[in-house]
């Protein structure tokens, strides 16, 4: 199973304007050395984001992206 971090790296450098926030979150995850990069655990990642939120709606975005991530893992 791919980690959530690996899944998010698809958004690094995304050119579509509609993926601006996804790109921003992916870039932040890439540069944050403490992000749980190998985790596939919703609670672990969610707690990390709650304590280290990179921008206002990051948690809402994470929840949406998590659903997509789970779908791609099936």
PyMOL commands that set and color helices and strands:
alter all, ss='L'
color gray80, all
select helices_A, chain A and resi 4-11+17-31+42-51+58-72
alter helices_A, ss='H'
color red, helices_A
deselect
rebuild
show_as cartoon
